[in-house]
Amino acid sequence: MNILCAGAAQGLVKAVQAGFFEATGAQVEGRFGAVGAMKEALLAGEACDVMIVTASMVAALQAEGRLVPGSAAALGRVRTGVAVKRGEPLPDVATPEALKASLLAATAIYFPDAQRSTAGIHFASVLAKLGIAEAVSARLRIFPNGATAMRELAAAEAPGAIGCTQITEINYTSGIALVGAMPEAFELATVYTAAVSAKAGEPELARRFVDWIAGARSQALREQGGFEFTLEQMR
């Protein structure tokens, strides 16, 4: 079974693969990356049984007939956060002023694609709103997706680097620590949703996977990873 999945849910998909295989005998093959890149892959005809992207993108693709109406289920809400290499001091990011000072003091700034990823687009706008985009431009380290950006942050040799991406990508990456969510003025909380592709090779199996990853079986894993739930999901 083939999945096109936003990087924010990559760790969750990998965490449930073994259990789903044991229950169904189906091997899950996932491609992960920025939501824009996942949409491009779907539109280009890449094999896809289940798609996991933002709720707004799922709704748009359902309206276009590319995802099955009525098949969507929300995994939860994910905030954009700040990270540093594990073991290093946690900078202050509680207010816009503190975030600005911490970014200006960073030796390098790691984040995902500023054109196609949810967190990257948002973070680039934050740098502009803080008025420091030009000042930090030489220290920006941009990668195709948040998971890659965080792995590179973990591997960074020089101290003092900082990163920004979705909190789930931070929590699922070893070697880095979550500092906290973006300050309230720059908060971004994105709902990620799974849905069955209109061209799914095995639609019933795809529906089972959507139920599995968005249902009670994975709730504890989602909570641990940084997904937050609405009251409707908690019922």
N, C-alpha and C positions, 0 to 999 in steps of 0.2 A: 504494500500500500504506500502510495506516494503523498508526501505532505509538503506544501509550500508554507513556510512558517516565519513570522516575524522573529527577530532575534530576541525580543523580550520574553518569548515563550520557549526558546531553545532548550534551556535547562530542564524545564518541565516535561517537554516531549521526551527528552532522553531519559528522564527519571521514570516515566511510565511505560517505556518501550518493552521492557522485559516482562512486566506483568500482563500487558496486552498480548504479547506473543504467547505466553503460557496459557492464557484463556482462549485464544482464538487460532493460534498457529500462524498468525499473519505477521510478517516482518515489516516494520515501519521504516521507510526510507525517507529521510527528511532533507530538504534544502532550506537553509536558514539565512536570513539577511534582512536588510532594510525593507520596510513595507513597500516602498516604491519599487524596489527590485523584485519583490515577490509578485507584485501586480504585473510588472513587465513580463515576468516569466510565464504567468498564467495567460496573458494576452498573446504571447508568442507561441502558445500551444504546448508548453511543457506538461508532461504527465502530472496530473494532480487529482487525488481523491478527496483530500481535505485541505482547506486553506485556513490558516490562523493569522489574522491581521487585525487592524483596528476595527472597532464596531462600525465606524462611519464608512470605511472602505468595504466591509462586508455588505453593508446595506446598499451601497452604490453598485457593487458587482451583482448582487441579487436582482436589483432593478434592471440591470443589463442582461439578465438571464445567464450569467456565467457561474453563479452559485445558486444552489437550490433554495427557493423561498421556503421558509418554515423550518429549515434545517439548522439554523444558527443557535449557538449557546455561548453565553459569556463565560470566560475564564475568570474574569475579575478586573479590577482597576489597578493600574501600575503608575506610580509616581516617578518623575525624573529626579535623580539624585546625584550626589557628589561622592567621589571615592578617592582614596589614597592607597599607596602600597601598604600592606599589612605590617604593623610594627612601627610605622612612622607617626609622628604627632598628628592629631586630627585638627585641621584648620577650622576657624570659625566661619560658618556659612549661614548663620541664622538670620541675617538681615542683608538687604542689597549692598549696604556699605561694607559689611564684613566680607561678603562674597567677593566684591570688587577687590578689596585689599588682598584676599587670599589668592585670587587669580593673578593679580599683578606680582605677587611674591613667588608664584609657582615657577619652577625651573622648566617645566613642560606641561602642556595641557592636552589630554587625550580625550577624544570624543568621536562619534560616528559620523558618517556621510551627512553633510549639511544640506544636501539636495534631496535625498530620498529616504532618510531615516527620521522617525518621529522625534527622537531625542536630539539628533544632530541639527535638524531644522530649528528646533526650539532653542537649543543652546547657542547657536549662531545669532539668533535674535536677541538673546540675553546679553551676549557680548556687545552687540550694537547698542542696546538700551543702556548699558552701563557706560558706554562711551570708551571702551577699551579695546575694541576689535583690532585697531591698527597697532596699538601698543603691544599686544600679545601675539600678533600675527606670526612672528618668527618662531614662536614657541608652540604653535599649534601642531598637534599630531593627529591627523584625521585618517580614519580607517573605514572600510566598507560597511561595517556594522558595529554595534556596541560590544558584542561579545569579543570580537577581535581587538577592539580598542582596549578593553579591560585586560585581556591577556597580555597585550603589549605593555600596559601600565605595570602589571605584575612583574614583568621581565625587565623593566627599566633599571639600569644600573645607577644612574644619578639620583640622589635623594631629592625630595622636594617637589616631585611631580604630582599633578592632580588630574582627576578624570571626571567626566560627566556622561551619564547615559541612563537608561531605565534601571530602576532599583533591582528588578529581577536579574538583569544581566550582571549587576554588581554582586548580588548575593550568590549567584551560581558560579562565580569565578573565584577559584582559589588564589590566595596570595594578595588579595586586596581587601580593604575594609570600607564599609559604608560609613561616610561621615554624617550624612543626613539628606533629607529631601531638600530641594531648592527652596529658598525663602518664599514666604507666602505671596509676595508681589510677583514672583516668577514661577509660581507653582504650575505644573502641568500634570494632570492625572488622565491617563488614557485607558479606556476599556478595550481589552483584547477579546476577540470572539472567534470561535471555530465554526466552520460551515462546510457542507458537502459540495464538492464541485459538480457542476451540471454535466461534466464529462467523466465522472468517476467510473472506473472500470468495475468496481464492486460497491455500489451505493449503500447497500445494507451494512456491509462491513465498515464503510466510512461513517455511517450514522452511529454504529456502535463505538467507534473511536471518539467521535464528538461527545457522546454521552459519557464515555470513560474519562476523558481529559477535562471535561467541564462539570462533572458530577461529583457525587459524594466520595467516590474512590480516590480522587486526587485532591480533595479539599485540604488535607493536612499538608501535602506537598506544596500546594499553591500558597498557603499561608506562610510556610517556612521560606518560600522563595521571594515573597514580597507582594503577592497579589492581595488585593483588598476586595471585600465582597459587599455588594449592596444588600439592603434588607430583604429584597425579593429573593436573592440567591441564598440567603441564610435560612429562609423558611423551609 
